């Protein structure tokens, strides 16, 4: 059993280490992909080749235009990819990943994200990019790229870009700070942009949000990534205003892990939408800062009242 615990501990450390890399590592890998996109835009063959490793190749997975049926696949070498781009008589190729993610493991990197693609000022398609890179003496180089070509693109055209910023020590140096920031980043009057970059600094990469609801007597769990949550809420928050306030907190901590039941009230600016509920937050301390590793919530309903131990004293 002790040996099993040691193996689990090593596995967890390796997983944490993969996202606890120096920010420059991840930034440099993403910058390599962006230099590819820049070379595609200007149709600069030398710039495109400069980010390739020898024998690079690309896998394209083209979905049917109606989104139904079997996708078609094709494989290109790096040189055939260069010719395809630079010999085209079309307008500028503008490819952009809205919120790229990078995972580093030693001398290997994976950069991935949803993208949109324009030819000149005309929208062409969207999809998912996945680039595998290797660290070399001259920096990160792309060894393989895979991408889907999709034509059902409403979600991507409406996607909100989340800026990458450093965490504010005041937000992540205490449980109180991170919980307060959890509410502050999404709250504000109509017309005010939300602080999505700051919000993202509170969570481990690949955080999952779980929003509970009940429809027709059936319990439903909506599981979302951070980007999906941002895309799904930003428009309403900015258009109608949204304020969520903590009214009570119950914290249970052991060593470097903690669980927070945070009771909230919410409303939009004109009070046509209001209510309250409970956020359940899992946190851990890594020796330097706090992270939220999971977040789920459920609103209060007539058949789901908030228990008195999660309400301020004297409040029902």
LUMKOL-161771 format. One line per 5 residues: number of its first residue (from 0); their letters; for each residue x, y, z of C-alpha. Coordinates in steps of 0.05 Angstrom, whole numbers, plus 5000, padded with zeros to 4 digits. Example, Ala and Ser with C-alpha at 12.3 -4.5 7.8 and 13.67 -1.06 7.14 Angstrom:
0) as) 5246:4910:5156  5273:4979:5143 .
***
This chain:
0) xxxxx) 5000:5000:5000  5057:5048:5017  5090:5032:4950  5024:5045:4914  5018:5112:4949 .
5) xxxxx) 5089:5129:4927  5072:5113:4855  5009:5155:4858  5048:5213:4889  5100:5210:4833 .
10) xxxxx) 5046:5209:4780  5011:5268:4811  5076:5306:4816  5091:5293:4743  5022:5317:4722 .
15) xxxxx) 5029:5380:4764  5100:5391:4738  5073:5391:4667  5033:5454:4680  5081:5486:4730 .
20) xxxxx) 5133:5499:4676  5164:5567:4669  5115:5613:4632  5169:5629:4580  5170:5556:4558 .
25) xxxxx) 5096:5556:4542  5099:5626:4512  5157:5607:4466  5121:5545:4441  5058:5585:4426 .
30) xxxxx) 5100:5639:4393  5130:5587:4346  5060:5569:4322  5042:5642:4315  5104:5653:4271 .
35) xxxxx) 5077:5598:4226  5011:5635:4221  5048:5700:4207  5088:5667:4151  5024:5639:4122 .
40) xxxxx) 4993:5709:4122  5051:5739:4084  5063:5676:4043  5135:5677:4064  5165:5609:4049 .
45) xxxxx) 5229:5620:4088  5192:5642:4151  5145:5581:4147  5204:5534:4138  5241:5567:4196 .
50) xxxxx) 5192:5537:4247  5193:5467:4218  5235:5408:4241  5261:5360:4188  5208:5313:4159 .
55) xxxxx) 5150:5354:4188  5082:5332:4163  5010:5354:4170  4945:5316:4177  4882:5350:4153 .
60) xxxxx) 4814:5324:4175  4758:5357:4134  4688:5349:4160  4628:5352:4112  4600:5422:4105 .
65) xxxxx) 4534:5401:4138  4573:5370:4196  4545:5301:4181  4579:5238:4156  4651:5215:4152 .
70) xxxxx) 4709:5264:4149  4761:5262:4094  4834:5260:4113  4898:5279:4077  4972:5283:4095 .
75) xxxxx) 5021:5335:4070  5096:5341:4078  5124:5406:4103  5148:5425:4033  5081:5410:4000 .
80) xxxxx) 5048:5452:4055  5095:5510:4039  5079:5505:3965  5004:5502:3979  5007:5567:4018 .
85) xxxxx) 5058:5608:3980  5035:5591:3909  4962:5607:3923  4934:5667:3885  4881:5679:3940 .
90) xxxxx) 4884:5736:3989  4919:5734:4056  4911:5672:4098  4891:5694:4167  4891:5638:4218 .
95) xxxxx) 4883:5651:4293  4875:5607:4354  4830:5645:4403  4859:5617:4467  4917:5569:4452 .
100) xxxxx) 4941:5522:4506  5011:5494:4513  5032:5432:4552  5107:5421:4562  5140:5356:4580 .
105) xxxxx) 5216:5363:4578  5236:5375:4506  5166:5361:4478  5109:5410:4472  5037:5406:4449 .
110) xxxxx) 5002:5470:4428  4928:5465:4414  4865:5505:4409  4804:5523:4367  4819:5568:4308 .
115) xxxxx) 4785:5612:4256  4810:5619:4184  4798:5678:4137  4820:5687:4065  4828:5762:4060 .
120) xxxxx) 4767:5790:4095  4723:5730:4078  4711:5677:4131  4729:5608:4106  4725:5556:4161 .
125) xxxxx) 4742:5538:4233  4769:5478:4270  4817:5450:4321  4893:5455:4315  4941:5408:4349 .
130) xxxxx) 5016:5420:4339  5071:5375:4367  5138:5411:4377  5208:5391:4398  5260:5434:4433 .
135) xxxxx) 5323:5445:4391  5387:5487:4398  5351:5541:4357  5285:5538:4395  5220:5501:4388 .
140) xxxxx) 5206:5469:4321  5141:5438:4294  5148:5364:4280  5075:5349:4266  5010:5386:4258 .
145) xxxxx) 4939:5360:4256  4877:5402:4245  4804:5395:4230  4769:5436:4177  4698:5451:4200 .
150) xxxxx) 4642:5494:4172  4592:5497:4230  4629:5555:4263  4580:5597:4304  4614:5580:4370 .
155) xxxxx) 4682:5599:4344  4660:5664:4312  4629:5683:4379  4688:5660:4420  4717:5709:4470 .
160) xxxxx) 4792:5718:4471  4819:5707:4541  4884:5747:4552  4942:5711:4585  4965:5749:4646 .
165) xxxxx) 5004:5733:4709  4966:5718:4772  4960:5775:4822  4993:5752:4887  4935:5785:4925 .
170) xxxxx) 4887:5737:4890  4924:5672:4902  4964:5679:4966  4904:5662:5011  4838:5625:5009 .
175) xxxxx) 4802:5690:5024  4838:5725:4966  4823:5671:4915  4749:5665:4934  4740:5741:4931 .
180) xxxxx) 4773:5742:4862  4728:5684:4840  4668:5731:4849  4700:5797:4829  4723:5774:4760 .
185) xxxxx) 4653:5757:4734  4614:5813:4768  4598:5882:4742  4545:5927:4710  4521:5923:4639 .
190) xxxxx) 4572:5947:4588  4632:5930:4631  4680:5878:4603  4692:5819:4649  4762:5803:4676 .
195) xxxxx) 4770:5736:4641  4846:5738:4640  4848:5749:4715  4795:5696:4724  4835:5644:4687 .
200) xxxxx) 4895:5654:4733  4856:5626:4791  4849:5555:4762  4892:5496:4744  4898:5487:4668 .
205) xxxxx) 4841:5446:4638  4795:5464:4697  4725:5435:4691  4664:5474:4715  4600:5436:4732 .
210) xxxxx) 4535:5474:4733  4477:5435:4763  4404:5446:4744  4337:5412:4743  4290:5409:4683 .
215) xxxxx) 4225:5371:4682  4242:5336:4746  4309:5311:4718  4376:5331:4746  4425:5356:4694 .
220) xxxxx) 4500:5368:4700  4531:5416:4649  4606:5404:4647  4646:5461:4616  4717:5482:4603 .
225) xxxxx) 4737:5553:4623  4733:5576:4550  4663:5545:4542  4640:5580:4605  4668:5647:4580 .
230) xxxxx) 4636:5639:4512  4569:5620:4542  4564:5676:4593  4603:5736:4569  4549:5763:4523 .
235) xxxxx) 4494:5761:4575  4539:5788:4631  4560:5848:4590  4492:5861:4558  4450:5855:4621 .
240) xxxxx) 4499:5864:4678  4513:5809:4728  4533:5812:4801  4547:5752:4845  4562:5763:4919 .
245) xxxxx) 4585:5715:4973  4539:5716:5033  4569:5658:5073  4630:5613:5071  4645:5545:5103 .
250) xxxxx) 4718:5524:5097  4746:5455:5113  4822:5451:5108  4872:5396:5120  4945:5411:5107 .
255) xxxxx) 4951:5438:5036  4882:5419:5011  4817:5456:5025  4743:5453:5007  4700:5515:5006 .
260) xxxxx) 4624:5517:5007  4611:5589:4986  4538:5612:4987  4520:5666:4937  4467:5715:4916 .
265) xxxxx) 4463:5740:4844  4423:5788:4801  4427:5825:4735  4422:5901:4732  4346:5906:4727 .
270) xxxxx) 4334:5849:4778  4293:5808:4727  4340:5750:4741  4361:5738:4812  4371:5682:4862 .
275) xxxxx) 4421:5647:4905  4458:5582:4910  4522:5548:4933  4591:5544:4899  4633:5483:4916 .
280) xxxxx) 4707:5497:4907  4765:5449:4913  4832:5483:4927  4904:5465:4940  4967:5502:4962 .
285) xxxxx) 5030:5486:4921  5079:5520:4968  5074:5586:4931  5001:5599:4916  4930:5572:4919 .
290) xxxxx) 4897:5539:4859  4824:5522:4846  4825:5451:4819  4749:5442:4811  4687:5486:4815 .
295) xxxxx) 4614:5465:4815  4550:5501:4834  4476:5491:4843  4422:5544:4849  4369:5544:4903 .
300) xxxxx) 4300:5519:4881  4235:5507:4919  4254:5433:4925  4327:5449:4937  4331:5500:4994 .
305) xxxxx) 4399:5520:5020  4412:5486:5088  4416:5534:5147  4489:5515:5160  4507:5547:5093 .
310) xxxxx) 4470:5612:5108  4489:5671:5151  4464:5665:5222  4391:5686:5227  4380:5684:5152 .
315) x) 4336:5635:5116 .
***
